[in-house]
Amino acid sequence: MQNFIRPSWDDYFMAIARIVATRSTCDRLRAGAVLVKNKRIISTGYNGSPPGLPHCDSEAGHLMEEGHCVRTIHAEHNAILQAATVAGQTTEGATLYALYSPCIHCCKYIVAAGIKRIVIETIYRNSQAIDYLKTAGLEVVFYEPNQEWNNNIKRLFEKNIEKIDEKAVILEENVPIEQKKEPPNNFGQIY
């Protein structure tokens, strides 16, 4: 049995962002984001079209404008919008975990939403977006994966959960359950 590895908060939320990215419907970039406040997930987002509209991976295909697919809402923006639809949620002071650095438009939404920290795994296209976030006062963290944790998480998805010694549990033999007898009908004796 291997040693149990408890992930750091950054490892934990970035692993969830990877799972969220699997819902992405834009095959140009399958991105995921997790919005967290006080170590609690308040929303998630992935690259996908607004509800009820065609997706990139459907017959509609990509909607291209100046070399960019504009059919989808980006993961970071989707996470902020999702938080806005849940009563009582606020993004003020939250942390955003994103697989890729946000575009400049998403940076504007992140700043306007009051998010104070962003954890990014990979720079995607525009490194100036990072400067934009820093200028706005956000703490920008480049995620450094814990390889031991990543190996552990892969093993979790490769096999069933490890069973505990089955011999420690002893089941009773099949014991017949007594048939419940109906109470006698004494209705006739009352009258």
trRosetta pair geometry for C-beta under 8 A, 3 or more apart (Angstrom, degrees):
i j d omega theta_ij theta_ji phi_ij phi_ji
1 162 6.9 107 -125 179 98 158
2 152 7.7 -161 116 -112 138 93
2 155 7.9 29 39 110 152 172
5 148 5.9 -167 -124 133 153 102
5 149 5.5 -160 139 -99 132 66
5 152 4.5 -132 47 -60 132 167
7 11 3.6 -133 -169 94 110 119
7 12 4.4 151 97 -59 126 77
7 15 6.9 -84 -120 -6 173 135
7 146 7.1 175 -135 47 78 136
7 149 5.0 93 -105 -146 90 137
7 153 7.8 32 -67 -60 132 115
8 11 4.6 97 48 7 76 102
8 12 6.8 -138 91 -7 39 89
8 146 6.8 127 7 -23 108 139
8 149 7.7 -92 11 -59 77 162
9 12 5.5 -56 -147 36 31 116
9 13 6.2 17 162 -9 68 109
9 39 6.1 -86 -129 -121 132 99
10 13 6.3 -60 -140 43 27 100
10 14 6.0 24 162 -16 64 113
10 97 7.5 164 -146 -111 63 119
10 119 5.6 -162 -136 -149 102 158
10 141 7.3 -99 -117 124 137 142
10 143 6.0 -178 170 -125 119 95
11 14 6.0 -62 -142 41 24 107
11 15 6.3 28 157 -23 62 107
11 145 7.1 98 -113 -142 88 61
11 146 5.3 -33 -90 22 137 114
11 149 4.8 -12 -166 130 148 163
12 15 6.0 -59 -155 31 24 110
12 16 6.8 20 150 -14 61 106
13 16 5.4 -50 -150 36 39 114
13 17 6.5 46 148 -24 66 100
13 34 5.1 -153 -173 85 94 142
13 36 5.7 -57 -119 -43 146 147
13 41 7.6 165 -122 -83 98 96
13 95 7.8 58 125 108 172 118
13 97 4.4 175 133 -35 112 162
13 119 7.3 94 89 60 122 143
14 17 5.3 -45 -147 31 39 117
14 18 6.8 45 150 -23 63 97
14 34 8.0 -141 -83 27 28 127
14 97 5.5 -136 -79 -174 60 128
14 99 7.6 118 -156 -89 84 66
14 119 6.8 -98 -70 122 104 126
14 121 6.3 117 -149 -67 124 116
14 143 5.5 118 -91 -150 150 155
14 145 7.3 -132 106 -96 150 85
15 18 5.7 -48 -157 28 35 114
15 19 6.9 34 147 -16 63 101
15 149 8.0 -110 -57 147 129 112
15 153 5.5 -136 -129 -130 135 158
16 19 5.5 -51 -153 35 39 112
16 20 6.3 43 149 -22 68 104
16 32 8.0 -147 124 142 56 133
16 34 5.2 62 99 -74 113 153
16 41 7.1 -105 142 -88 162 139
16 44 7.4 -112 147 -105 106 126
16 97 7.5 78 67 85 96 146
17 20 5.4 -50 -145 36 34 116
17 21 6.5 44 152 -29 63 101
17 32 4.3 154 179 107 64 105
17 33 6.0 11 -133 -111 108 19
17 34 4.8 -111 -73 -9 85 103
17 44 7.8 -172 -106 -141 57 100
17 97 4.8 -132 -51 120 136 107
17 98 6.6 -169 -153 -115 147 19
17 99 5.5 179 138 -49 119 86
17 121 7.9 -179 94 -19 140 126
18 21 5.7 -47 -153 25 32 117
18 22 7.6 43 148 -29 57 93
18 32 6.3 179 -85 49 12 142
18 99 6.7 109 -85 -89 62 122
19 22 6.0 -44 -169 12 40 115
19 32 7.2 143 66 -161 40 170
20 23 6.1 -49 -176 21 49 111
20 32 3.5 134 86 -156 94 123
20 33 6.9 -98 103 42 146 32
20 34 6.3 169 -10 -64 152 88
20 44 4.6 -142 -120 -178 140 127
20 45 7.1 53 163 62 135 25
20 46 5.3 -164 151 -62 85 106
20 75 7.4 109 123 -149 117 118
21 24 5.4 -14 -172 -17 58 119
21 30 4.8 96 168 143 98 87
21 31 5.7 -94 -121 162 104 12
21 32 3.1 -101 -52 -25 75 109
21 46 5.7 158 -113 -124 35 110
21 47 7.9 29 -141 15 73 90
21 75 7.2 -22 -98 -101 77 146
21 99 5.8 19 -69 -18 142 152
22 30 7.0 38 -96 172 30 131
22 32 7.5 3 1 -62 53 135
22 46 7.9 -78 50 -120 33 154
23 32 7.5 95 37 -100 89 105
23 46 4.6 149 77 32 95 162
23 48 6.8 -43 130 -51 89 141
24 29 7.6 -88 174 111 154 51
24 30 3.9 168 61 -142 142 71
24 31 6.1 109 -93 38 145 47
24 32 6.9 -113 -43 -62 110 77
24 46 4.3 -129 -73 167 73 113
24 47 4.4 37 -142 55 109 86
24 48 6.0 -146 -139 -56 47 88
24 75 7.3 -45 -91 -75 111 107
25 46 7.9 102 -1 118 67 112
25 47 7.0 -138 45 109 57 75
25 48 4.5 77 20 -120 103 85
25 49 6.4 -56 75 3 137 86
25 55 3.7 -63 156 -164 143 129
25 56 5.7 144 130 38 81 84
25 57 5.0 -124 -171 16 76 108
25 58 7.8 5 179 -21 123 86
25 72 6.9 176 71 -101 88 123
26 29 6.3 0 108 53 109 61
26 30 7.2 179 75 -84 67 53
26 47 4.3 -75 34 135 118 122
26 48 6.8 -149 -14 -83 89 40
26 55 7.6 -130 -61 -175 59 85
26 56 4.3 72 -111 22 63 151
26 57 7.3 -145 -89 -31 21 89
26 62 7.5 80 -141 -105 92 92
26 69 5.9 160 -149 101 127 150
26 71 7.1 159 -95 73 110 102
26 72 4.5 -78 -48 -24 133 156
27 30 7.0 -2 -122 -54 41 94
27 56 6.2 -152 11 117 76 120
27 57 5.7 102 -31 -83 106 99
28 56 7.1 -85 -3 174 95 160
28 62 6.8 69 -36 -102 125 135
28 69 5.4 165 13 -1 151 137
29 47 6.1 107 90 -24 81 165
29 100 6.8 -27 179 -7 131 163
29 124 7.2 73 -140 -151 149 147
30 46 7.5 -10 -170 -167 67 110
30 47 6.6 -136 -130 41 33 118
31 46 6.4 162 88 -151 58 61
31 47 4.8 80 42 -27 92 109
31 74 6.8 -11 77 -164 143 77
31 75 4.1 -126 116 -15 101 135
31 98 7.1 6 -178 -167 109 88
31 99 5.4 -160 -144 54 70 114
31 100 5.3 -73 -117 22 118 116
32 44 7.1 -16 -170 -175 93 102
32 45 7.3 156 -157 87 50 49
32 46 5.0 -18 -103 -99 69 89
32 75 5.4 -166 -128 -143 13 144
32 98 7.7 180 94 -140 46 51
32 99 5.5 67 48 -16 73 120
33 44 6.7 158 87 -162 57 56
33 45 4.6 -8 59 60 104 93
33 46 7.3 -177 20 -75 72 43
33 75 4.0 139 -7 141 103 102
33 76 4.8 140 -77 -84 166 52
33 78 7.1 141 47 63 116 91
33 79 4.4 -99 102 -29 115 140
33 96 6.1 -9 -171 -173 112 96
33 97 6.5 158 -157 83 57 56
33 98 4.6 -8 -106 -99 95 80
33 99 7.4 -113 -70 3 60 75
34 41 5.9 -61 -171 -125 105 105
34 43 7.8 174 -155 94 47 46
34 44 5.3 -18 -106 -108 66 82
34 79 6.9 -175 -118 -122 11 140
34 96 7.5 156 79 -157 45 50
34 97 4.4 -4 55 54 94 110
35 41 7.2 96 74 -159 54 63
35 42 5.2 -62 107 63 98 93
35 43 4.6 10 47 58 119 84
35 44 7.2 -155 17 -78 78 32
35 45 7.5 47 -19 -3 105 103
35 79 4.4 148 -27 163 112 119
35 80 6.9 132 -75 -74 151 51
35 82 7.8 170 24 69 131 106
35 83 5.7 -67 91 -54 155 131
35 91 6.4 -49 -174 -123 136 101
35 94 5.5 22 -177 157 90 144
35 95 7.6 159 -156 83 48 46
35 96 5.5 -18 -104 -104 71 74
35 97 7.9 -154 -71 23 27 72
35 115 7.5 -95 -136 -104 101 122
36 39 6.6 9 174 -121 117 19
36 40 6.5 152 -157 71 74 32
36 41 5.7 -44 -99 -96 77 48
36 42 6.7 155 -114 6 22 84
36 94 6.2 150 76 -168 39 91
36 95 4.8 -24 67 65 97 94
36 96 7.6 172 22 -85 75 26
36 97 6.6 40 -4 -11 117 105
37 40 6.0 -31 71 60 64 86
37 42 5.2 27 13 -29 105 130
37 90 7.6 90 -95 81 169 70
37 91 7.4 -149 -60 -133 127 38
37 93 6.6 81 -134 94 104 87
37 94 4.3 -63 -74 -105 92 88
37 95 7.3 162 -82 18 44 71
41 44 6.8 1 -175 -52 123 91
42 83 5.3 43 129 -115 110 108
42 86 7.3 -164 178 64 83 146
42 89 5.2 133 -174 -145 118 120
42 91 7.2 -172 93 -94 147 66
42 94 6.6 -84 28 -119 137 138
43 79 4.9 142 109 -165 105 68
43 80 7.6 158 82 -70 145 14
43 82 3.9 155 -162 97 129 111
43 83 4.1 -119 -8 -61 142 78
43 86 6.8 -165 -75 2 108 133
43 89 7.1 74 -36 -175 110 161
44 78 8.0 -10 124 115 49 103
44 79 5.9 -58 -176 -108 16 93
44 82 6.8 -28 56 72 42 164
45 73 7.7 -83 -169 115 118 104
45 74 7.7 54 139 119 126 52
45 75 4.6 138 112 -173 91 54
45 76 6.4 171 80 -67 139 6
45 77 6.9 -174 172 70 157 42
45 78 3.0 150 -153 89 114 94
45 79 3.3 -111 -3 -45 118 68
45 80 7.3 -16 -39 8 153 55
45 81 7.3 98 -102 41 130 88
45 82 5.9 -165 -73 -1 92 126
46 75 5.0 -5 -124 -109 26 94
46 78 6.3 -57 39 75 34 156
47 72 4.8 47 178 149 80 148
47 73 7.4 -174 -142 81 46 45
47 74 5.9 -19 -100 -131 81 42
47 75 5.4 -47 -44 -47 65 83
47 78 7.6 -158 -83 -11 25 139
48 55 6.5 -31 -153 -121 79 108
48 72 5.5 138 76 -142 1 106
48 73 6.6 -21 70 48 55 82
48 78 6.7 63 43 -95 90 154
49 53 4.4 -126 159 87 124 102
49 54 6.3 165 -82 88 177 35
49 55 4.9 -139 6 -94 121 61
49 56 7.3 166 -42 -19 104 71
49 71 5.6 -41 -91 152 102 88
49 72 5.5 -81 -65 -102 53 62
49 73 7.2 105 -137 1 18 81
50 53 5.0 54 65 14 81 125
50 73 6.2 80 -64 -23 72 122
53 71 7.7 -166 131 -173 121 87
54 58 5.0 -122 -166 66 91 140
54 59 7.6 -77 -153 62 131 67
54 60 3.4 86 144 -11 147 156
54 71 7.3 -60 92 -163 83 128
55 58 4.7 104 59 -11 77 104
55 60 7.0 130 59 49 32 118
55 71 7.4 123 -152 138 31 128
55 72 7.7 45 -143 -85 69 98
56 60 7.4 -88 -105 87 25 93
56 61 6.4 10 -157 -179 57 29
56 62 5.1 29 -137 -85 102 65
56 63 7.9 -112 -94 4 84 73
56 69 6.2 22 -101 -174 134 147
56 71 5.4 148 -68 75 86 139
56 72 6.2 -42 -26 -43 118 114
58 61 7.5 -106 79 -35 57 36
60 63 7.6 -20 150 -50 105 94
60 71 7.3 142 122 -135 121 148
62 69 4.4 -84 -155 -114 107 113
62 71 6.1 -147 -152 1 46 129
63 69 6.2 93 57 -160 57 69
63 70 5.4 -78 102 63 101 75
63 71 3.8 123 21 -60 108 93
64 67 7.0 10 -170 -102 104 10
64 68 6.9 145 -150 73 64 31
64 69 5.9 -43 -91 -93 62 56
64 70 7.4 116 -136 9 15 85
65 68 5.9 -33 69 65 72 83
65 70 4.7 4 19 -11 120 132
69 72 6.2 32 122 17 109 99
73 77 5.1 -120 176 93 93 118
73 78 4.9 122 112 -67 113 90
73 81 7.0 -25 166 10 152 149
74 77 4.7 84 61 14 84 106
74 78 6.7 -150 93 -10 39 91
74 102 7.0 109 139 -141 147 85
74 103 6.4 -152 -74 17 163 111
74 105 7.7 137 9 83 139 106
74 106 5.1 -78 83 -72 146 131
75 78 5.6 -57 -145 37 27 114
75 79 6.5 30 156 -22 63 103
75 98 6.5 141 98 -133 122 94
75 99 7.5 29 68 26 167 97
75 100 7.9 109 37 42 132 96
76 79 5.9 -52 -153 30 30 111
76 80 6.8 26 151 -14 63 104
76 96 6.3 51 -136 -179 96 142
76 98 5.6 -9 -76 -98 103 135
76 102 4.7 -19 2 -103 163 121
76 106 4.2 83 75 -172 130 131
76 109 7.0 140 123 78 101 120
76 110 6.2 -36 168 -66 128 109
77 80 5.8 -56 -153 37 34 110
77 81 6.2 32 151 -17 68 108
77 105 7.6 -8 -68 119 131 99
77 106 5.2 -108 -47 -111 91 92
77 109 5.4 67 -108 63 81 168
78 81 5.6 -55 -143 40 31 111
78 82 6.1 36 156 -23 66 105
79 82 5.7 -51 -145 34 28 113
79 83 6.6 31 154 -19 61 103
79 96 6.7 133 95 -133 149 103
80 83 5.8 -53 -153 33 32 111
80 84 6.6 34 148 -23 63 105
80 91 6.1 3 -130 -80 80 163
80 109 5.5 -173 43 153 167 116
80 110 7.2 -134 -64 -87 137 52
80 113 4.9 -110 -136 -82 123 156
80 115 7.9 -89 -93 -39 108 125
81 84 5.5 -53 -152 32 36 115
81 85 6.8 31 153 -20 65 104
82 85 5.9 -58 -154 32 35 108
82 86 7.0 27 152 -17 65 105
83 86 6.1 -61 -154 33 36 107
83 89 4.7 -137 -172 131 80 139
83 90 7.8 53 161 -175 119 4
83 91 5.2 95 114 -64 157 103
83 94 7.9 -92 -117 -36 164 170
83 113 7.8 87 70 -161 137 132
84 89 7.4 -115 -77 80 20 114
86 89 4.4 54 85 -11 103 131
90 93 8.0 39 118 32 105 90
90 94 7.8 -176 116 -37 62 111
90 114 7.5 -20 166 70 93 141
91 94 4.7 -72 -164 11 61 134
91 113 4.2 -20 96 165 144 106
91 114 5.6 137 100 61 81 92
91 115 5.7 -42 159 -64 106 81
92 113 7.7 -138 -67 153 48 59
92 114 3.8 -26 -110 125 60 150
93 114 6.4 -21 -19 144 48 105
93 115 7.8 -46 66 -131 7 31
93 116 5.2 -3 -136 -4 41 128
94 113 7.7 -41 41 130 118 109
94 114 7.3 83 17 100 85 83
94 115 5.1 -51 71 -117 86 77
94 116 7.0 139 53 20 33 79
94 117 7.8 -124 121 44 39 80
95 115 7.1 115 -108 -164 16 94
95 116 7.2 -50 -77 66 61 75
95 117 4.2 -23 -112 78 88 106
95 118 7.1 171 -163 -85 64 30
95 119 6.6 31 173 -9 109 102
96 110 6.2 -83 4 -132 158 115
96 115 5.2 10 -21 -163 112 149
96 117 7.3 175 25 94 63 56
96 118 4.7 -13 65 -114 97 81
96 119 7.3 -170 93 27 50 67
97 118 7.8 169 -82 -160 26 56
97 119 4.8 -14 -112 64 70 108
97 143 7.8 66 -148 -68 90 138
98 101 7.2 110 104 -99 128 20
98 102 6.3 -28 167 -53 174 86
98 118 6.5 -8 13 -171 112 102
98 119 7.2 157 26 81 63 56
98 120 5.5 -13 72 -107 95 71
98 121 7.3 -138 104 10 53 82
99 120 7.9 31 125 -156 11 59
99 121 5.0 -30 -152 36 47 126
99 122 6.5 0 156 26 66 101
100 120 7.0 0 159 -158 15 96
100 121 7.0 -42 -66 59 37 87
100 122 5.2 -34 -107 74 65 92
100 123 7.6 56 -160 179 70 8
100 124 3.8 22 -173 -21 118 136
101 120 5.0 38 -83 -155 68 148
101 122 7.1 -111 -13 101 79 49
101 123 4.9 12 -9 -131 133 51
101 124 5.1 -169 45 29 80 76
101 125 7.8 -142 72 49 107 69
101 126 7.1 -140 108 70 122 68
101 127 7.2 50 92 -107 172 46
101 129 5.4 139 154 79 112 129
101 130 6.1 -55 -143 -59 136 92
102 106 3.6 -120 -173 93 119 123
102 107 5.2 157 98 -57 119 69
102 110 6.3 153 36 -25 170 138
102 118 7.6 -77 -5 -160 117 154
102 120 8.0 -113 -11 -100 72 122
102 129 5.7 -161 80 171 68 143
102 133 7.9 104 47 -60 113 128
103 106 5.1 93 52 12 73 101
103 107 7.1 -123 101 -10 39 89
103 125 7.4 6 -101 70 80 131
103 126 6.5 75 -133 33 57 133
103 129 6.5 -138 -165 -91 16 145
104 107 5.2 -47 -150 28 36 120
104 108 6.9 42 151 -23 63 96
104 126 6.3 -60 -40 117 91 159
104 128 7.2 -5 -82 95 110 102
104 129 5.4 -133 -78 -97 60 93
104 132 6.4 117 -130 -22 81 169
105 108 5.8 -49 -160 27 35 112
105 109 6.9 30 146 -13 65 103
106 109 5.5 -53 -151 38 42 112
106 110 6.1 47 150 -25 70 104
106 129 8.0 24 66 -153 90 135
107 110 5.6 -53 -146 34 31 115
107 111 6.4 30 156 -16 65 105
107 129 5.0 -160 -55 -157 137 92
107 132 4.8 52 159 104 154 133
107 133 5.6 -114 -144 -63 107 86
107 136 7.8 162 169 1 97 146
108 111 6.0 -55 -149 37 29 108
108 112 6.1 24 156 -15 65 112
109 112 5.7 -58 -141 43 30 109
109 113 6.0 30 158 -22 65 111
110 113 5.9 -59 -146 36 24 110
110 115 4.8 -62 -173 46 78 132
110 118 6.6 12 -172 -72 147 133
110 133 6.9 -16 95 -112 135 106
110 138 7.2 11 133 -80 116 155
111 115 7.4 -78 -79 48 23 86
111 132 7.9 -97 -43 146 135 94
111 133 7.1 -154 -66 -119 99 61
111 136 4.4 -77 -118 -172 125 159
111 138 7.0 -106 -95 -39 78 120
115 118 6.6 62 137 -63 125 91
115 138 6.8 21 107 -116 82 121
116 137 7.6 -46 -138 121 74 92
116 138 6.1 179 -169 -125 32 69
116 139 6.5 31 147 15 74 94
117 138 6.5 162 -94 -170 25 84
117 139 4.4 -15 -112 64 83 105
117 140 7.9 -177 -156 -75 55 27
117 141 6.8 18 -176 -4 98 112
118 133 6.2 -61 27 -167 138 152
118 138 5.8 23 2 163 101 134
118 139 7.4 169 26 85 58 58
118 140 5.6 -10 64 -115 95 66
118 141 7.0 -175 92 30 47 74
119 141 4.6 -23 -108 74 72 109
119 142 8.0 146 -158 -110 60 8
119 143 5.2 75 170 -64 97 101
120 123 7.2 66 141 -74 132 53
120 130 7.7 -105 27 -98 160 103
120 140 6.9 -8 7 -168 116 90
120 141 7.2 156 21 81 68 54
120 142 5.9 -37 72 -111 87 56
120 143 6.3 -153 84 -2 30 94
121 142 7.8 98 -127 -166 18 63
121 143 4.6 -37 -92 55 63 127
121 145 7.6 37 -134 -49 105 100
123 127 5.4 9 -163 -92 135 86
123 130 7.2 -45 -115 -40 106 129
126 129 4.8 85 105 -20 103 103
127 130 5.6 -30 -175 16 61 116
127 131 7.5 62 135 -12 70 96
128 131 5.4 -49 -159 35 51 114
128 132 6.4 60 143 -26 72 100
129 132 5.3 -49 -152 31 36 120
129 133 6.6 36 152 -18 66 102
130 133 5.9 -54 -153 35 32 110
130 134 6.4 29 151 -15 65 108
130 140 5.7 115 -156 -175 87 165
131 134 5.7 -57 -145 40 32 110
131 135 6.1 36 155 -23 66 106
132 135 5.8 -56 -149 34 26 112
132 136 6.6 20 153 -14 61 109
133 136 5.7 -62 -152 39 31 110
133 138 4.3 -55 172 54 90 131
133 140 5.3 103 102 -70 127 120
134 137 7.7 80 -180 -48 32 11
134 138 6.5 -88 -84 61 32 77
134 140 5.6 -66 -69 0 89 126
145 149 7.2 -138 -180 66 78 105
145 150 5.3 37 168 -49 125 129
146 149 3.9 58 88 13 110 114
146 150 6.6 169 85 -15 56 83
147 150 5.4 -52 -143 37 35 114
147 151 6.3 37 157 -19 67 102
148 151 5.9 -53 -151 35 29 110
148 152 6.4 32 149 -21 62 108
149 152 5.4 -56 -150 36 34 116
149 153 6.3 31 155 -20 69 104
150 153 5.8 -52 -144 35 31 108
150 154 6.5 36 154 -21 63 103
151 154 5.7 -52 -151 32 32 114
151 155 6.6 33 151 -20 63 104
152 155 5.8 -56 -155 33 32 112
152 156 6.8 39 148 -26 64 100
153 156 5.4 -44 -155 23 39 118
153 157 7.1 24 154 -7 64 103
154 157 6.2 -69 -159 42 34 101
154 158 6.2 33 149 -27 70 114
155 158 5.5 -59 -140 34 35 115
155 159 6.8 -23 -180 25 68 101
156 161 7.9 15 -148 -94 75 70
160 163 7.7 17 114 -40 115 89
163 166 6.4 -1 152 -52 127 96
164 168 6.9 -52 134 38 101 133
165 168 4.7 81 97 -15 102 108
166 169 6.2 -61 -167 36 52 102
172 175 6.2 -26 138 -15 121 113
185 188 7.2 57 128 1 94 92
186 189 4.7 -44 -175 32 81 120
186 190 6.8 93 131 -35 84 87
187 190 6.1 -48 -164 15 37 113
187 191 7.9 7 155 4 64 100
188 191 6.8 -72 -161 45 38 92
